[in-house]
Structures are given as structure tokens and as C-alpha cells.
Amino acid sequence: MFQKTRLQLTILNSIVFIVLIAILSRTIYFYTEDQIYKDVNDSLIKDYRDFNNGGMPGGRPQGEFLLGPGPSVIVWGPDDTIIEPRLSVDNFFKVNEQKFFPKTFDDIEEISVNGYTYRALSTHVDTGYGQMAVQFIRNVDTEKEMLDRLLLILFVGGGIGSLVAVGAGYLLAGRALIPVKKSWDQQQQFVSDASHEIRTPLAVIQSRADLLFQSPNATIEEKAVDISIISKEVRRLNKLVNGLLTLTRTDSDQMEVKKSNFFLDDLLMDIVEQYTDIASFQEKSIISHAPEQVVFHGDKERIHQLLVILVDNAMKFTEEGGEISLSCIKNASSIILTVEDNGIGIPQEELSLIFNRFYQVEQSRSANEGSGLGLSIAKWIVNTHQGSIKVTSEQNERTRFEITFPRNQRKN
């Protein structure tokens, strides 16, 4: 699929390049032609005007057809034959008389005869012998040769440029498709991982429901384990689906972020209060540290969600007797929020992967509790608040998430 698209983009890019080359070549040629013939045209026009204002231009020998600083003059009789200068019957101009006769009057024309090129400007003159024509003419073989050479260069250069354009178009098309292919691969991986993650709780629910149907007369107490497992998997599935919907909406910019001012230190206290009983039940502790009030401009609900994700992860990776600490401080330019635990830590080789969707640290896979979406959502929340998130960890010692928000956020 991508190869076909690449070929189509190559053709499109090549056409654009070739058209640009053609336009540039045409512009160069006509500009050069205008500059080369400028002096020739000016000399013809000058003698044309002098003649119309007072007769034959002084100092211009009639019949001088050789190259020179100025044009020569030919006078044509009423019968369209050269009467001045007087030429022998075998003279080049006499032999080609009809080819030299003006086709255009009062405007510059180009005349080509047997490989020679001339530019001429002619006018009618009414006399007692009838209407005659006076033609100012100048040989431009040298100028024509220069233009022909330029045309050849442009033609060859255009051909080479077209080949280069095709190659460049192919390379550019390949580079343009890299992010598209990457997004496509990520989407395919996302769908595959989502299907796998959804299939697991559904399989558990189905198997446990089948067991319940096998004992229709059993009491709830007798089947409490199966019901508990079904309930747990339903909650897990609900959490997974909500996470998928959140990420899908963030990808399409449909997730609204409603920012307002609130006290971040108070929100930390609320989180600690929310988790105190859970931590106590698991024989862990959770504390917060905020030396001063911190006013934060952001979406309070999303920041709450961010803290819940980080605290949930800390609780999961902290063993009995461990401690989870939350803190927020501010300086002149930033607000720094941290969530730290003294749990089992994260391997160094996995630190760069933990924000990927569906990625789970190896130690957590056996527990099979998470979906691997939480930290992806957390990173999106941080990004929407123009912040940055950094994680450091030492195995079997600690893990620290540090989030830095600018105090003055840009307007979205």
C-alpha cells in the first residue's frame, strides 16, 4: 500500500519539480533574449525614429549588410524589389529578395535566410512613384548563436534536472511517508494491543460465568470467589475502556481541558487523604510536602487524574513498610510536582519505554493488574499543561516522577 502511495507522491513531486524547472528555464531564456537583443533593438528603433523625423539617418551607409555597430538600410520599390542599394543579380540579398521583404511594418521582426539571422524594423513611405518601404536591418548571427547555445544548455540542464527531480521526488516521498507509516504501524499496534488487553478480561469473565451456569442451584456464598473475580475483571475492563476512550479523544483533539486557578498543595492533601486508608491497609504510608501555598492554573480534574495515576503506580510497586511521598514547590519560573516511592524501582533499560501505550514494566506483568495506559494518559495531561515529566529510578531503592510546569503558560 505504501509503495503505491510513494510512487504516486513521486509522480506528483516530479511533475511539480519539472514544471518549476520549465518555468525557470523559460524565464532565463526570455530574459537573456531580451538583454542580448536590447542594443540591437535600440539601434533599429533609433534609426527608425530619425528617419521618420527627417529622412535617411546620417552616417549610415546604405547596403552595408556586414556586422557593424549600427543597422543597414534597404529601400524597397513599389514592386517589392530592392532599389537601394543597387545590387548585382547574384548578390545574396538580391537572390533572396522575397525572403528579406518586410512581413511586418512598424514593429521589429526576425528574418532567417539560409542559416543567417537578421532583425529588421520597416516603415512605409508614400512617394510620387508609389508606396515604398524603408527597412532598417541588422545581422544578429552572433546573438542568435549565443541564444541557441543557451537553449541547448537549458534543454540539457532541464533533462538532467528532470531526472534529478524524479530521484529527489522518490526520496522526498519516502521521507514524507515515514511519519505516516509510523502512525499506521502505531495504530495497528494499538488496535492489536487493545484487542489483546480486552480479550483477556472477557475470557476470564466468560469462563467464570460458565462455571456459575454449571451450578444453577449454588448459593452466592458458595460462588463468592467466581463472582468476585467477575466483578474484578469487569472493573478492570471498564478502566481499560475508559483509558482507550481517553487516548482516542486526545489523538483527535476532542478531549476538553478546562483551566482555572486552584491550590495545588490542597489537591495533594486531598490525594493523601484519599489513599491514607488504602495505604494503611497495605501497611504502607503516604505523605505530602508543600512548604507554601501553590496557586496553579490548569484543569483540576486532569491534574487530579495525573496524581491518581502516579500514586496508583507507586502503590503497586511499593512493598509493605514502604512510603509514597508527594510534594510541590514553586520558584520564579516553574512549579515542580513530584511523586516518589521507595519501592522495587524500574530497570534502567525500561525507563524510556514506560510512557508507551500498553507497555508494562516486567515486574508488574505477573500481577496482571494494569493495562499499560495510565502513564500514556499522564504524559498527555502534562503536555496539555505545557509541562515536562522526568522519571529516575534505582532498583530496589526508589522511583521518582518529577513534573515541571511553567508558571506562565501560553494561551491555547
Secondary structure, DSSP 8 states (H G I E B T S, - for coil): -HHHHHHHHHHHHHHHHHHHHHHHHHHHHHHHHHHHTHHHHHHHHHHHHHHHHHSS-TT--TT--SS-SS-EEEEE-TTS-EEES---TTSHHHHTHHHHS-SSSSS-EEEEETTEEEEEEEEEEEETTEEEEEEEEEE-HHHHHHHHHHHHHHHHHHHHHHHHHHHHHHHHHHHHHHHHHHHHHHHHHHHHHHHHHHHHHHHHHHHHHHHHHH-TT--TTTTHHHHHHHHHHHHHHHHHHHHHHHHHHHHTT------EEEEHHHHHHHHHHHHHHHHHHTT-EEEEE-SS--EEEE-HHHHHHHHHHHHHHHHHH--TT-EEEEEEEE-SSEEEEEEEE-SS---GGGTTTTTSTT---HHHHTTT---S-HHHHHHHHHHHTT-EEEEEEETTTEEEEEEEEESS----
